Amino acid sequence: MTVYTPRRAARVLLVDAADRVLLFAGTDPARPGHSYWFTPGGGLDPGESPADGAARELAEETGLRLTPDELGVPVWSETVEFPFDGVWYRQEQEFFIVRVPAWEVDTAGFNEIERASVSGHRWWSLAELAHTEERYYPEDLPVVLTRALAADRSAGDGSVAC
């Protein structure tokens, strides 16, 4: 029987003017052959709200500093189960969308595990996600991103001046 460690997380769909989403390339230290792409974000600190955690993680992982209020409300949530570094997690996570005209990613705020498990980043279009053979999370990211972009457009600009 698998024992899951509960975890709460906040993630950010960081989208540029060309509607491309930023993803990081990572590997699981316990499974070096298991490579994948993932959105900025991560686990919440005790007592931290999803918006606070998303803002903190965004600053640490990309250098983009926003207030929790600038993130707005989550555009999607899910519960996922996955292994990482030999531990199985059951993670409840919320996603925020942030639009920027462009952004030069600064990973100077990466922690030790991120420096060891993240090998790069790139901006992905919806078409690239739909046609790639590479693994990314969440697995239904094209659907999630399409819905989030449509909702963001109908709600107004939502972009952040950088």
VOGU-3710 file (C-alpha; in Angstrom, 3 decimals, decimal comma):
1> mtvytprraa> 0,000/0,000/0,000  1,300/3,448/-0,966  1,453/5,984/1,841  0,935/9,532/0,624  2,363/12,663/2,204  -0,261/15,416/2,050  0,907/18,661/0,496  -0,680/21,930/-0,544  0,776/23,900/-3,436  0,238/26,937/-5,624
11> rvllvdaadr> 1,318/27,146/-9,251  1,430/29,930/-11,830  0,573/29,876/-15,506  2,991/32,631/-16,549  1,932/33,657/-20,064  3,673/36,104/-22,403  2,218/38,366/-25,103  2,366/35,514/-27,641  0,196/33,334/-25,338  3,166/31,083/-24,558
21> vllfagtdpa> 3,392/29,560/-21,075  6,639/29,281/-19,136  7,660/25,759/-18,152  10,725/24,449/-16,348  12,540/21,261/-17,393  13,002/18,912/-14,474  13,955/15,419/-13,403  13,125/13,411/-10,318  16,361/12,816/-8,331  15,161/9,301/-7,445
31> rpghsywftp> 14,290/8,569/-11,103  16,936/10,296/-13,263  15,348/9,058/-16,505  11,996/10,616/-15,620  12,173/14,062/-17,199  9,256/16,452/-17,511  8,187/20,089/-17,879  6,254/21,916/-15,168  4,854/25,324/-14,254  6,442/27,689/-11,726
41> gggldpgesp> 5,194/27,149/-8,191  5,488/24,732/-5,335  4,565/23,736/-1,840  2,975/26,158/0,581  4,638/27,011/3,860  2,570/26,350/7,029  -0,193/28,959/7,293  0,575/30,394/3,850  -2,361/31,142/1,535  -2,254/29,906/-2,065
51> adgaarelae> -1,876/33,484/-3,371  0,941/34,211/-0,919  2,687/30,969/-1,866  2,252/31,568/-5,594  3,709/35,080/-5,289  6,653/33,791/-3,238  7,368/30,882/-5,586  7,067/33,106/-8,673  9,673/35,503/-7,234  12,022/32,685/-6,188
61> etglrltpde> 11,802/30,760/-9,454  11,481/33,504/-12,087  12,502/36,773/-10,425  9,042/38,255/-11,117  7,835/39,975/-7,961  4,080/40,456/-7,606  1,824/40,928/-4,627  -0,698/38,194/-3,860  -3,473/40,651/-4,824  -1,933/41,070/-8,281
71> lgvpvwsetv> -2,373/37,329/-8,863  -6,140/37,551/-8,508  -8,085/34,388/-7,839  -7,108/30,847/-8,818  -8,216/29,825/-12,300  -8,068/26,084/-11,661  -7,395/23,528/-8,956  -6,681/19,823/-8,813  -5,473/17,048/-6,548  -2,602/14,964/-7,899
81> efpfdgvwyr> -0,636/11,988/-6,600  3,001/11,648/-7,602  6,402/10,466/-6,405  9,346/12,830/-6,043  12,741/11,943/-4,633  11,412/8,674/-3,182  8,356/10,168/-1,441  4,766/9,797/-2,653  2,691/13,000/-2,397  -1,023/13,723/-2,578
91> qeqeffivrv> -0,974/17,382/-3,530  -3,864/19,810/-3,574  -2,831/22,647/-5,856  -4,310/25,851/-7,158  -3,255/27,608/-10,352  -3,102/31,345/-10,976  -2,647/33,040/-14,349  -0,267/35,944/-14,825  0,180/37,667/-18,170  3,342/39,577/-18,972
101> pawevdtagf> 4,383/41,306/-22,205  7,688/39,408/-21,915  9,909/38,235/-19,079  13,590/37,386/-18,709  13,562/34,482/-16,253  15,928/34,803/-13,281  16,402/31,546/-11,362  18,812/32,986/-8,767  16,199/32,271/-6,071  16,158/28,509/-6,703
111> neierasvsg> 16,634/26,386/-3,593  19,058/23,457/-3,432  16,624/20,822/-4,727  15,549/23,095/-7,597  19,162/23,728/-8,585  19,749/19,952/-8,590  16,562/18,918/-10,422  15,789/21,776/-12,863  17,870/21,909/-16,032  16,277/24,795/-17,927
121> hrwwslaela> 13,145/26,596/-18,998  11,324/27,658/-22,143  8,138/29,306/-23,300  5,659/26,876/-24,899  2,790/27,676/-27,263  -0,464/25,745/-27,083  0,338/24,145/-30,447  3,742/22,987/-29,198  2,179/21,471/-26,076  -0,495/19,716/-28,121
131> hteeryyped> 2,055/18,126/-30,458  5,041/17,340/-28,260  6,006/13,856/-27,160  7,633/15,314/-24,059  5,995/14,878/-20,641  4,533/17,920/-18,877  2,420/18,567/-15,829  -0,414/19,027/-15,385  -1,121/16,403/-18,012  -4,102/18,363/-19,329
141> lpvvltrala> -2,186/21,666/-19,474  -3,398/22,625/-22,991  -7,030/22,392/-21,840  -6,330/24,201/-18,566  -4,397/26,946/-20,350  -7,005/27,386/-23,085  -9,760/27,824/-20,481  -7,644/30,147/-18,323  -6,730/32,349/-21,288  -10,358/32,557/-22,408
151> adrsagdgsv> -11,518/33,471/-18,898  -8,690/36,003/-18,551  -9,617/37,681/-21,845  -13,292/37,920/-20,905  -12,406/39,362/-17,473  -10,184/42,095/-18,937  -6,515/42,538/-19,700  -5,077/40,997/-16,517  -1,531/41,649/-17,666  1,232/42,889/-15,439
161> ac> 3,404/45,747/-16,638  7,062/44,716/-16,490
//
